[in-house]
Structures are given as C-alpha cells and as structure tokens.
Amino acid sequence: MISIALCDDEVKYLDYYENRITVVAKKLNLPFEIIRFKSGESLLFYLEDNPNKFHLIYLDIITDGINGIETAKKIRNFNSLTKIIFLTSTKSFVFNAFEVNATDYLIKDEHDEKFDILFKKTVSNLQLNFYGEFITFKSNNTDYLFELNQIKYFENYKRLIIIHLHNQESHEFYYKIGDLKNRLEANDFVLVHRSYLVNMQYIKKISKTELTLKDNSLIPVSRTYYNDLKEKFINYLKTDI
C-alpha cells in the first residue's frame, strides 16, 4: 500500500487533491491511504512517531505558521527517501523547493493534466528499488526482496511487470519494461521482445523466433532484438567461461 500525506491549510485543496489521487490510483488498481494535515506543524508532529510512514507527501509551500519549505527541511533531517511534491499558487518559491530534493511541484488550479502524469511516474519509482545485486519492490501491501540471480525474466503485461523467479513463483508490480532494461543491462539482463527482459544465466539456447530457458520454458524473440540478443549472449558466454 502507498501511504500519502496531504498537507494544505485550505480544505478545498485537501478535498480536491484527495479526489484526484483517489481517481488516478483506482485507475491503476493501486492500494493506497491518504492522511490529511492542515499545517506543517501537525504533519511534523505526526512524523515524530511515524518518521517512515509516508511514501509520498503533497506539501503546500505557502501555509500559516511554518511554511512548506521549512517543513520539508525538517522532514529531510530524518527521512531522505520520502517523495515530496510541492503545491503552490505561485512560482516564486519553486527554486527553493529543490533545495530539499523535491520530486516536483504543481501549480494549483493549473496543472491538472500534469498531476496524473506526475503521480504515475512517482508511484512507478516507489515500486522498485535496486541495491547492488538485489531488487526490492512493493506489491499488494507486501515488500519483497530478491537477489537478481533468482529472477529468470520479467514480462510486461498491460501496465504491469510480472517477475518470474527460478522457483516458479511470480509477482506483479507497476513499472516500465524500458526502464527495467536500462537499469539491468549491466546485470546480464537482455531485452528479447518488447514484453520480455531475460536473465542470460537462465538461457539454454536461442533461435530467431524464440529462446529456451534451462527449465525448458519458451520465450518469444522479436526479429528487432535478435541480433542484439545473439551478440550479448555470445559475449556473456565468453565472460562466463
């Protein structure tokens, strides 16, 4: 589940952005929760006991009392990973926002289309993390961690990535196959089809139309990717000797 904080001193904006989040999250079939705050002080007070609660914080820059920039600075003192998106009615403070490693900003009453795009992009980045030879992701309110060498291949299905493990388990999460390819090429993963990213350590043999894994399962090979696959697999075999 994605935990989201909404912090704004105007109820109309709390209502508006809660509704926008609800609509786009439901389109993504994404489990989520939203907790609302009317001041930076109340948000910080909550975070004192729950410093790692929120994956994403929407934070109004101009508020009564402590402003959004100062609130974000205090948050960064104990949490460097939470995504922060600023809400503002003016661009005057936008450059200050990036001093606290903000993900982005939204101009109130202007950025409706950007809201959906930014939410989807931010959630995708939250779903998947890479730590050396490990990959972690969140799915159905559960955190998973696997060694990359446990993964046979990734399959793209609609808006989901299905991860197929050597023990025949499979799990789903939101991400883009192209972004996976860019992140994992150095770890001996190769794109063999627009919907399949394969770990070369599990490849048994390849042809122009399909490849056979060591468990004898078959993966389609696209003509577009065949030459690149063949070259990378030959180089992989040479370095693996």
Buried (B, 14 or more C-beta within 10 A) or exposed (E): EBBBBBBBBBEEBBEBBBEBBEEBBEEBEBEBEBBBBBBBBBBBEBBEEEEEBBBBBBBBBBBEEBBBBBBBEBBBEEBEEBBBBBBBBEEEBBEBBEEBEBBBBBBBEEBEEEBBEBBBEBBBBBBBEBEEEEBEBBBEEEEBEBEBBBBBBBBBEEBBBBBBBBEEEEBBBBBBBEEBBEBBEEBBBBBBBEBBBBBBBBBEEBEEEEBBBEEEBEBEBBEEBBEEBBEBBEEBEEEEE
